[in-house]
Structure formats: structure tokens, C-alpha cells
Amino acid sequence: MVERHRTVESLGVTIPSALPDPAFWRGRRVLLTGHTGFKGAWAALWLERLGAVVTGFALAPETTPSLYALAAPWAGQNSVIGDVRDREALHAAVSDADPEIVIHMAAQALVRRGYAEPRATFETNVQGTANLLDALDGCRHLDAVLVVTTDKCYRNDNNGRAFTETDPLGGADPYSASKAAQELVCHAWPGALPLVTARAGNVVGGGDWAADRVLPDLFRAVAAGVAIRLRQPRATRPWQHVLDVLSGYFLYAERLATAPGGLPSALNFGPPPHAGHIRDVGWLVEAATACLRAHGIDVENWLQDGKPGPAEAATLALDPALAASTLGWRTRLDAAESVSWTAEWHARLQRGEAARSIAGDQIERYTAGKLSARVA
């Protein structure tokens, strides 16, 4: 007989998500690749508050503005500007950092750029990961290596079923295929690196200005006084706030470093795959529009983009039950709250508040369980 596991959500029971342990991170040497990107900058800010000693390795920020630049100065952080495709530079940074924990976020992370620059996408995501693992092989004090991939690493036939960690990997576009290949590199790497992969995607939050992402595109449209045009308004995604995802990454690294026995080598991080969490793109934009208007910001209604674009999955969802049962991790913010926090962040920035202060306030509220968004 097959044993069927029911999640706490299916039983109607709400259990608060576990949170990173400041005692674990205080004074811990952390190598964070991709620290100048959107998720990387949020990770650096949170690790700074946790008391970690962070070395960042990444390209210079690719957008203007960028959260990393707006959050400067970074007191106590050793920031190394470099490319993961540069093996010698990466080896030098690893040697200097002598990390205990590695969180690998550096990536070419955009689907449409993957179509335009397939070779660079594979070089960064696959060869760059191999370069990092090669550099880490000689580290003497390494306790945990967490490689961030994506929810798009799975072979997606658009049947709407939420992916579990044992589902086949694949990818019909260069970005997705490169992240599936990144997974294979990690799980085939010889030796004894304490190594796991984390699969998440469709992350929202303040300070993201990347091209071809829905909410950053909306904020640019608002600034320009025009309507955002949506390619696939009915495509569904598991939207989640950046702090929920980072909380899962940190918990996973903690567990790998302290009690690795029986720990899965890969985990999904996403909202529960049911109504209220998996929403379409049109809903996301309409929810963000309502939140911005509540903050007194004028927003045009979205329009359908009639131009053909590259193929993208119509449905996508992850089953996070294994992360819940293994780590006690669950999303604290649902889709509506995630959008509200993101809109609040940008509204406060527009009113002249400092990016570092807004992010710090949201991290504090998140960890304290004060999850309602500010409107005033």
C-alpha cells in the first residue's frame, strides 16, 4: 500500500514557518555569489543583520537603479566584482574567503535573455557552477554549499500538476535547460562536498528592476506614465516573496551544516499549490495596481501585447511539502501579501525613504511575524 502524506495545509492547520537562527549565522564566514542581484542583495542585507561575515562575488549590478547600489555603504562586507566564468578569479575569491557556508546565486536568470544569448547562459549557469565547485573542493572549513536553481528546471508538459523533487528534469528553452544541467552537475559532482540544490522561482519583492519580469515592467510603465503590456496574462505562476524564499535557503544551509543525516539533496521552495497562492499574470498586475493606487500612485490598466514572443510555460507550480516536513519551512506571505509588500516597498522609495531602511524594516517585520503591509 502506498502511504499518502497530507500537508498541514490540507488538514486546515496553520503552523508558523521556522526562521533562520541568528546564533548559527553570527560570525559565520559566508561566500555569497550573485550578491549584487535582486535576491542576492536581499540575502546580503539579511545575512548582515544575522551577523554573518559575508564575501560577495558577482558581476557589477546590471540595472540602474539596483538594490545593491541603493543599499550602500556595505560596512564589513567584502565585495569582489568578478565573473563565475573566470576560473582564476573565482579560485582566488574562494581562497581569500575560506568559507564555511556557500550560497551560490550567481546566474543568468532571465528566460528571454536565454533565447537571445544561449551560449552565455549555458557558460554562466553550467560552467560557472562547475568552476565554483572545483574551487570549493580544496576548502578545509566548508560546512554547507547551497546552489540555487529554479522551478523551471523540471520537464514541463503544462498539465498543471505541481512538481515534486523526484520529477524528471528538463527544459525547452536555454535558461530552463541550463538550470536543469546545473542540477545534474551538482548531483554528479565527485568528492565529498556538503552540497544541496534549492529550486524556487517567480520571486517578487522590492528592489527588482530586472528586464522582462512582470512587476519590474509594471513599475517602469508607471514611471513612464504608460500601460504595461502583458504577453501571457493567463499564465499561472507560484508567486512568492523574496523573504520567504531566502528564509528557506538559510534554513536549508543551517540543517546541512548541523544535521545533514537524511537530508534531501534537493528541495522545492514555493507556496502551497492551491487556490490563493498560484495566480495568473493578469491577477498579479491587477493586485499590484490596486496596491499602488492605495498608496496614491496613478497606474494605467494593463493591455494585451499582441506581439509574438518566445515560448513560455502556461502553467507552473511546485509541491513544497518536503521542505515543510524536513525544515519546518512554509511561506509566511501569500500571493496577495507578497504583492502588497512589493508595492509598499516601491511606494516608500518613491516618497524618498532609503532603500536600506525600507528593506531592514520589512526584514524586521517578517521575522517578528508582523505581516500586514503598511499603506500610510
Stockholm file with secondary structure:
# STOCKHOLM 1.0

chainA/1-376         MVERHRTVESLGVTIPSALPDPAFWRGRRVLLTGHTGFKGAWAALWLERLGAVVTGFALAPETTPSLYALAAPWAGQNSVIGDVRDREALHAAVSDADPEIVIHMAAQALVRRGYAEPRATFETNVQGTANLLDALDGCRHLDAVLVVTTDKCYRNDNNGRAFTETDPLGGADPYSASKAAQELVCHAWPGALPLVTARAGNVVGGGDWAADRVLPDLFRAVAAGVAIRLRQPRATRPWQHVLDVLSGYFLYAERLATAPGGLPSALNFGPPPHAGHIRDVGWLVEAATACLRAHGIDVENWLQDGKPGPAEAATLALDPALAASTLGWRTRLDAAESVSWTAEWHARLQRGEAARSIAGDQIERYTAGKLSARVA
#=GR chainA/1-376 SS CCCCCCCTTTTTCCCCCCCCCHHHHTTCEEEEETTTSHHHHHHHHHHHHHTCEEEEEECCCCSSSCHHHHTCCCTTCEEEECCTTCHHHHHHHHHHHCCSEEEECCSCCCHHHHHHCHHHHHIIIIIHHHHHHHHHTTCSSCCEEEEECCGGGBCCCSCCCCBCTTSCBCCSSHHHHHHHHHHHHHHHCCSCCCEEEEECCCEECTTCCCTTCHHHHHHHHHHHTSCCEESCTTCEEECEEHHHHHHHHHHHHHHHHHCCTTCCSEEECCCCSSTTTEEEHHHHHHHHHHHHHHTTCCCCCCEECCSCCCCCCSCCCBCCHHHHHHHCCCCSSCHHHHHHHHHHHHHHHHTTCCHHHHHHHHHHHHHHTCCCCCCC
#=GC SS_cons         CCCCCCCTTTTTCCCCCCCCCHHHHTTCEEEEETTTSHHHHHHHHHHHHHTCEEEEEECCCCSSSCHHHHTCCCTTCEEEECCTTCHHHHHHHHHHHCCSEEEECCSCCCHHHHHHCHHHHHIIIIIHHHHHHHHHTTCSSCCEEEEECCGGGBCCCSCCCCBCTTSCBCCSSHHHHHHHHHHHHHHHCCSCCCEEEEECCCEECTTCCCTTCHHHHHHHHHHHTSCCEESCTTCEEECEEHHHHHHHHHHHHHHHHHCCTTCCSEEECCCCSSTTTEEEHHHHHHHHHHHHHHTTCCCCCCEECCSCCCCCCSCCCBCCHHHHHHHCCCCSSCHHHHHHHHHHHHHHHHTTCCHHHHHHHHHHHHHHTCCCCCCC
//
